Every structure is written in structure tokens, then in C-alpha cells.
Amino acid sequence: MKFEDRVVVVTGSTRGIGREIAHAFAREGAAAIILGRSAAAAAEVRDEFVRKGLKAESFGCDVTNPENVHEIVNKILDKYKSIDILVNNAGITKDNLLLRMSVNDWDEVMNVNLKGVFNCTRIIAKAMLKAAAKGASGRIINISSIIGIMGNVGQSNYAASKAGIIGFTKAVARELAPRQITVNAVAPGYIQTDMTARLKEDTRNAILNNVPLGRLGTATDVASVCLFLASPEADYITGQTLCVDGGMAI
Ligand code: NDP
């Protein structure tokens, strides 16, 4: 039980990668706080974890709304007193070629993927800094994407938001390092989730041709790296982006 008595907040954990990250931490003894826009979907995940004997709590929380994030963080702190680990995972895609991309699609993706990370980190870092004064060492993990490193046709909004996360990670890592709070990013490649289930078969095959390890990733591949970055073994790692991509970005 590597994370017994730790509290982990995972944004966008009602399904996909976020759900698996929350599950992996809960299996290691953490209290997993499940967040998603839909309170009902978050409660379903919580109930499923609790039925398995794991510690979990859930809230409806839209990461684009700072007042909503503030309210939910206060509720979490009232009950659990601290937040030890934040995983900024909530993300969306609204793909289109640049000339066809609407301003709305640009704004929506930037709002969820980048401003959402700012909203949650700003509010939760404040609580982590208070706890750091009493010796705690917070962990912040931001889910970027190899698209933020390599770019991709039809994903200028998504690539910009995910590259933004990498810059944000480096800046905040420098700001919080004096208090022993580490901030790192994980850049998954193509992972089997609802987000990639929409891909056409030929697109999927084309992607596989570019993955040296020859398979799509799983949510577990990403979750295990988050566990590592939150563990004492990663105490001396901050400001980094770890690619979990089967070698795609080599
Ligand atoms: P899914 O679409 O399966 O899940 C996205 C999650 O984000 C859901 O829980 C959704 O819940 C939540 N979410 C969306 N908008 C908001 C919002 N405004 N506020 C709070 N929660 C929100 O995505 P994946 O699991 O595939 O992706 C998870 C993360 O990993 C994303 O950041 C994605 O960009 C990144 N990633 C994914 C890759 C992949 O191949 N799948 C590759 C690289 C990176 P709800 O709808 O209830 O709000």
C-alpha cells in the first residue's frame, strides 16, 4: 500500500485514463477523489471503487469554472484536510484542419485542456503550500500528449493546449520546488480509450505503423507512470515530461 493515507484528486476521472489513474492510486491505499462534469457519472465510479473496498469520493466539477473548482476543493479539504496529489487529466478534442477550425472549437479545447489545468493547479497548490509548511511534499502531475511535442494534422488547438501544459509544468515546477512540491507532465501516445475509439480503421493502422513497440497503449501504462511520479522514488524529478508512447516520439 504505497499511498495509504494520501489523498489524490484526479480531474476527468469518470472514464478512460483518468478513471484508471484514480483506480491505480486507490488500489495502493489512497483516497481517490473522482471528478467529472457529470456528478452522476463520478458517483458511479466512486460506488464501484467503494464496492471493491477502496476509498473514494466523487464530485461534479467543471475544470473550466474557477468558482466551481474552488467550491469543490473546499469540500474536499473540509473532509480530508489535505490534498497530497493532483492529477490534471481532464481533456477534450475538437479536431479540424486549421482553415476549418472555428474560434469556438479553439476556445473550448484551450479552456478545458489548458485553462482547466491552471484553474485546478492554482487553487490546489495553495493548499499544498500550506501543508508543505508542516513537512508535506505535494505532487502535481499534468497529462499532456505527444501531440503537444510532435504536432498532428487537424489538431492545432489540441497540440497548442498540450504543448502549453508542458511550459506550464516547467514554470510551476520552478515556483514550487523550494517547498519540495514536484510538478511533472506525462505525455501519452495513442491510448485505447473512448477518445481514440472514434478513429477510423485506416487511421488506426497508420498510427500503429508509427509505434515502434507495435501496439496502442493502455490506460494502465499511463497510470503506472503517474504512480511512479507520485512516489518517493521520484522525489528528485521535477519539471519533466515523460512520454508513454511506445516510442512514437523517438
Ligand atoms: P476521455 O474522453 O475518455 O475522458 C475525458 C475525461 O475528462 C472524462 O472523465 C470527462 O468527464 C472529463 N472532462 C471533459 N471535460 C471536462 C471538464 N470541462 N471538466 C471536468 N472534466 C471534464 O479521455 P481520455 O481518457 O482518452 O483522455 C484523458 C486525458 O489524456 C486527456 O487530457 C487527453 O487529452 C489525454 N490523452 C489521451 C490520449 C489517448 O490516446 N486517449 C493520448 C494522449 C493524451 P465528463 O465528460 O463527465 O466531464
Residues whose N, C-alpha, C, O or C-beta is under 5 A from the ligand:
A	BS01	NDP	G12 S13 T14 R15 G16 I17 G18 L35 G36 R37 S38 A41 C61 D62 V63 T64 N89 A90 G91 I92 V112 I143 S144 S145 P188 G189 Y190 I191 T193 D194 M195 T196
